[in-house]
Amino acid sequence: MAKWLTAWRNDPDTAWLSDSPVHPQQQVLRRLDEAYKRFFSAAKAGLAGGRGRTGPPSFKRRGEEPSIRYPDPEQFTLDEANERIKLPKLSWLRLRMSQPVEGALRNVSVSREGSAWFVSIQVQIAETVPALSVAPTLGIDLGLAKFAAMSDGTSVEPLKALTRQQKRLRRYQRSVSRKVKGSANRRKAVTRLGNLHRRIAHQRSDWLHKLTTDLADAHPVIALEDLRIKNMSASAKGTVESPGKNVAAKAGLNRSILDAAWGEFTRQITYKVQWRGGQVILVNPAYTSRTCRICGHEAAENRKTQSVFACVACGHTENADVHAAKNILAAGHAVWLKEETQRAAACGGEVSREAPERQARVKRAAPMKQEPTEATMREVSHA
């Protein structure tokens, strides 16, 4: 198809293709090829009994945000001092640098979001040597009442970006529904609604980036819950034959879970810690919120309220979220110790006899996690 593209650019009937650079057009063909490979691979996995849910490639729909990519660093010039970039066929363009660009330039992607254009510059930096034999220093318990509770006793209040804009969002959505389809007023209303959604997303992303950067700078190895957010935010509607219960309440809970953006938090903190040579250890979250870290007793009665953990066996009392974070840290230590033992055995080193006993003690102190109380409630981007 790349050969067809060359013929089309030289054909008088499709000479308009030569008005734009050839490399971004070739990148579209590469993405199409990758999309077909994913589709056929998923289809093959589906025939073999796997989960093949990837559909075939489709044309962009009208109204989707456009984007182009320049894959060769020789095709563009970045002038950081004067905050401008030179792109083929477009000459020099002004931009606002969100942060300094470090490393060797590799490629540039230009995309539009609403009325704003963004330039994402990908760079290559020296590989960071991972920190070995460093135990987890922080456990993080994610929640809704408290976005994150730390094993060191600190906590982070949730941003609730969507909740704070819910009233305005409803008003904009009603405005769109009242407009005549195809009219100019409806297009304006849709644009206003889209800008509000983008504003909410940008607020959430900015808040998460600042939080994850601070945590990654302070802790080389972090223990975190391996949450199944897709399952947690599944709808409760059920089927026609077997309808669900408390559908509206579950929908509100799902909205709060997605607004909290636990998955994006995990993604950001994982790659940022890795960039600094550290590691994020994911642990099973089951029962970590209702298991006593002192005596190991696990019962739902240990956490009758959202804020207080009180063990019915030994009487230990502590802030429930901080207690769960300490359990997660202990479970992270168990995972780390197991990996260290396996690494030592693989390298031919001497494995201590005390390691399995120590590992068993950690596991007994930090079994798994479940929070019934809450259920009831590097690319550098520039504009």
C-alpha positions in Angstrom: 0.0 0.0 0.0 3.0 2.3 0.5 3.7 1.8 -3.2 0.1 2.7 -4.0 0.5 5.8 -2.0 3.4 6.9 -4.1 1.4 6.3 -7.3 -1.6 8.2 -5.9 0.6 11.2 -4.9 1.9 11.4 -8.5 -1.5 10.9 -10.1 -3.1 14.1 -11.3 -6.5 12.9 -10.0 -5.2 12.5 -6.4 -2.4 15.1 -6.5 -3.9 16.7 -3.4 -2.3 14.0 -1.4 1.1 15.5 -2.1 0.0 18.7 -0.3 0.9 17.0 3.0 4.1 15.2 4.0 4.4 11.6 3.0 5.7 10.3 6.3 2.5 10.9 8.3 0.5 9.2 5.5 2.8 6.2 5.7 2.3 6.1 9.5 -1.5 5.7 8.8 -0.7 2.7 6.7 1.5 1.3 9.5 -1.3 1.8 12.1 -3.8 0.1 9.7 -1.4 -2.9 9.4 -1.0 -3.2 13.2 -4.8 -3.0 13.6 -5.4 -5.9 11.2 -2.7 -7.9 12.9 -4.4 -7.4 16.3 -7.7 -8.3 14.7 -6.5 -11.5 13.2 -4.6 -12.4 16.3 -7.6 -11.9 18.5 -9.8 -13.8 16.1 -7.3 -16.7 16.1 -7.3 -16.6 19.9 -11.1 -16.7 19.9 -11.2 -19.8 17.8 -8.7 -21.4 20.1 -10.9 -20.7 23.1 -9.4 -17.4 24.1 -11.0 -13.9 24.3 -11.0 -12.4 20.9 -12.9 -9.2 21.2 -10.9 -6.9 19.0 -12.9 -5.8 16.0 -11.7 -5.1 12.5 -10.4 -1.6 11.6 -13.0 1.0 10.7 -12.9 4.4 9.1 -12.8 7.5 11.3 -16.2 8.8 12.0 -17.1 12.4 11.3 -16.2 14.6 14.3 -13.4 12.5 15.6 -10.3 14.4 16.7 -7.6 14.4 14.0 -3.9 13.6 14.6 -0.8 13.1 12.5 2.6 11.8 13.4 6.1 12.6 12.2 8.2 9.5 12.8 11.7 10.8 11.8 13.6 13.2 14.0 15.1 14.7 10.9 11.7 15.9 9.8 11.2 18.5 12.5 13.2 21.0 14.5 12.5 22.0 18.1 13.6 25.5 19.3 13.1 25.3 23.0 14.6 28.8 23.7 12.0 30.5 21.5 9.2 27.9 22.2 8.6 26.9 18.7 8.7 23.9 16.4 9.3 23.5 12.7 7.2 20.9 10.9 7.2 19.8 7.2 4.7 21.8 5.1 3.8 23.9 8.1 7.0 25.8 8.8 7.6 27.3 12.3 4.8 27.0 14.8 4.6 28.6 18.2 4.0 26.4 21.2 3.8 26.6 25.0 6.4 24.2 26.6 4.8 22.3 29.5 8.2 21.1 30.6 11.8 20.9 29.4 12.5 18.2 26.8 15.3 15.9 27.9 16.9 13.2 25.8 17.3 12.5 22.0 14.3 13.5 19.9 12.6 10.5 18.3 9.2 11.5 16.8 6.4 14.1 17.1 2.6 13.6 17.2 0.2 16.5 16.6 -3.4 16.1 17.7 -6.4 18.2 18.3 -8.7 18.3 21.3 -11.6 20.6 20.7 -10.3 23.9 19.7 -6.8 23.3 21.1 -3.8 21.6 19.3 -1.2 19.6 21.2 2.3 18.4 20.3 3.6 15.2 22.0 7.4 14.8 21.6 8.8 11.4 22.2 12.4 11.2 23.4 14.9 8.5 24.1 16.8 8.6 27.4 19.4 6.3 29.0 18.1 3.2 30.6 17.8 3.4 34.3 19.3 0.5 36.2 16.6 -1.1 38.5 17.2 -1.0 42.2 17.6 -4.6 43.3 17.3 -5.9 46.9 15.2 -2.9 48.0 12.1 -3.9 50.0 8.8 -1.9 49.7 8.8 1.2 51.7 5.2 2.3 51.2 1.8 0.5 51.0 -1.1 2.3 49.4 -4.8 1.6 50.0 -7.1 3.1 47.4 -10.7 4.0 48.3 -13.5 6.5 47.7 -13.9 8.3 51.1 -10.1 8.6 51.1 -8.5 8.4 47.6 -5.3 6.9 49.1 -4.3 6.0 52.6 -0.6 5.4 53.1 1.1 3.0 55.5 3.1 5.9 57.0 -0.2 7.3 58.4 -0.8 10.0 55.8 -3.8 10.1 53.4 -5.0 11.9 50.3 -8.4 13.4 49.9 -10.2 12.6 46.6 -10.4 15.2 43.8 -13.9 14.3 42.7 -13.5 16.2 39.4 -16.6 14.8 37.8 -18.7 15.2 41.0 -17.8 18.9 41.3 -19.0 19.5 37.8 -22.0 17.3 37.8 -24.6 20.1 38.0 -23.1 22.0 35.1 -22.7 18.7 33.2 -26.4 18.0 33.5 -27.3 21.4 32.3 -25.1 21.1 29.2 -26.4 17.7 28.4 -30.0 18.9 28.6 -29.1 21.8 26.3 -27.8 19.3 23.7 -30.9 17.1 23.9 -33.2 20.1 23.4 -31.5 21.3 20.2 -32.6 20.2 16.7 -30.3 17.5 15.3 -28.1 18.9 12.5 -28.5 22.5 13.5 -25.7 25.0 14.2 -27.0 25.5 17.8 -26.7 21.8 18.4 -23.1 21.8 17.2 -22.3 24.7 19.5 -24.0 22.9 22.4 -22.1 19.7 21.6 -18.8 21.6 21.5 -19.5 23.3 24.9 -20.3 19.8 26.4 -17.1 18.3 24.9 -15.0 21.2 26.3 -16.4 20.6 29.8 -15.6 16.9 29.6 -12.1 17.7 28.5 -11.7 20.2 31.3 -12.7 17.5 33.8 -10.3 15.0 32.3 -7.4 17.5 32.3 -8.1 18.4 36.0 -8.0 14.8 36.9 -4.9 14.1 34.9 -3.0 17.1 36.3 -3.9 16.1 39.8 -2.8 12.5 39.4 0.5 13.5 37.7 1.4 15.7 40.6 0.5 13.1 43.2 2.2 10.2 41.5 5.4 12.2 40.8 5.7 13.1 44.5 5.2 9.5 45.5 7.7 8.2 42.9 10.3 10.7 44.1 10.0 9.7 47.7 9.7 5.9 47.5 11.7 3.5 45.3 9.5 0.4 45.8 5.7 0.7 46.5 3.2 -2.0 47.3 -0.2 -1.4 45.6 -3.5 -3.2 45.3 -4.1 -5.1 42.1 -7.7 -3.9 41.6 -10.1 -5.4 39.0 -11.7 -2.1 38.2 -13.7 -3.4 35.3 -15.4 -6.0 37.5 -15.9 -3.5 40.4 -17.6 -1.0 38.1 -19.8 -3.5 36.2 -23.5 -2.6 35.9 -26.1 -4.2 38.2 -29.0 -4.0 35.7 -28.9 -7.8 35.1 -31.1 -9.2 32.4 -34.8 -9.1 31.5 -35.3 -12.5 33.0 -33.2 -11.8 36.1 -33.2 -8.0 36.7 -30.6 -6.6 39.2 -31.3 -4.9 42.5 -30.3 -1.4 43.7 -29.4 -0.4 40.1 -29.4 3.3 40.7 -27.2 3.0 43.8 -24.7 0.8 42.0 -24.6 3.2 39.1 -23.7 6.0 41.4 -21.0 3.8 43.0 -19.6 2.9 39.5 -19.5 6.6 38.6 -17.5 7.4 41.8 -15.1 4.5 41.1 -14.5 5.7 37.5 -14.2 9.3 38.7 -11.5 8.3 41.2 -9.4 6.9 38.2 -7.6 4.2 40.2 -6.4 2.6 37.0 -4.8 5.8 35.7 -3.2 6.3 39.1 -1.7 2.8 38.9 -0.5 3.3 35.4 1.2 6.6 36.1 2.9 5.6 39.4 4.1 2.3 37.8 6.0 3.9 34.9 7.3 6.8 37.0 8.7 4.5 39.6 10.3 2.3 36.9 11.8 5.4 35.3 13.6 6.1 38.6 14.8 2.5 38.8 12.2 1.3 41.3 9.3 -1.1 41.2 5.6 -1.2 42.0 4.5 -4.5 43.5 0.9 -5.4 43.0 -0.7 -7.5 45.7 -4.1 -9.3 46.0 -6.5 -6.8 47.7 -8.9 -9.4 49.1 -9.5 -9.2 52.9 -6.7 -6.7 53.6 -9.2 -4.2 55.0 -10.8 -6.6 57.5 -7.8 -8.8 58.6 -6.0 -7.8 61.8 -2.3 -7.2 61.1 -1.4 -8.0 64.7 -3.1 -11.3 65.3 -4.1 -12.3 61.8 -7.8 -12.7 62.6 -10.0 -12.1 59.6 -13.7 -11.2 60.0 -16.2 -8.8 58.6 -17.0 -7.6 62.1 -13.4 -6.2 62.4 -14.5 -3.3 60.3 -18.1 -2.3 61.1 -17.5 1.4 60.1 -15.7 3.1 57.3 -13.1 4.9 59.5 -12.3 2.5 62.4 -10.8 -1.0 62.4 -11.4 -2.9 65.7 -10.3 -6.5 65.9 -12.8 -8.6 67.8 -10.1 -11.1 68.7 -7.3 -9.1 70.1 -8.9 -5.7 70.5 -6.4 -3.9 68.2 -7.9 -0.5 67.1 -6.6 1.7 64.3 -7.7 3.9 61.4 -9.2 1.4 59.0 -7.6 2.8 55.8 -4.2 3.2 57.3 -4.5 -0.4 58.8 -5.3 -1.7 55.3 -2.4 0.1 53.8 -0.1 -1.5 56.4 -1.5 -4.9 55.4 -0.8 -4.1 51.8 2.8 -3.1 52.6 3.2 -6.4 54.5 1.8 -8.4 51.6 4.2 -6.5 49.3 7.1 -7.5 51.5 6.0 -11.2 51.2 5.9 -10.9 47.4 9.2 -9.1 47.3 10.8 -11.7 49.6 9.6 -14.5 47.4 11.1 -12.8 44.3 14.4 -12.3 46.2 14.5 -15.9 47.2 13.8 -17.1 43.6 16.4 -14.7 42.3 19.0 -15.9 44.7 18.2 -19.6 43.8 18.4 -18.8 40.1 21.8 -17.1 40.5 23.2 -20.0 42.4 23.4 -18.1 45.7 22.8 -19.6 49.1 19.1 -19.4 50.2 18.6 -18.9 53.9 16.5 -21.5 55.7 14.7 -18.8 57.6 13.3 -17.2 54.4 10.2 -19.5 54.1 9.4 -19.1 57.8 9.8 -15.3 57.4 7.6 -15.3 54.3 5.0 -17.4 56.1 4.9 -14.9 59.0 4.4 -12.0 56.6 1.6 -13.7 54.8 -0.1 -14.6 58.0 0.1 -10.9 59.1 -1.2 -9.7 55.7 -3.7 -12.0 54.1 -6.0 -10.4 51.5 -8.4 -7.5 51.0 -12.0 -6.6 50.6 -13.8 -3.4 51.5 -17.5 -4.0 52.0 -17.9 -0.6 53.7 -17.0 1.3 50.5 -19.2 -0.9 48.4 -22.1 0.3 50.3 -21.4 3.9 49.9 7.4 8.9 28.5 5.7 11.2 26.4 6.2 14.9 27.1 3.1 16.8 26.1 3.0 20.4 25.0 0.2 22.7 23.9 
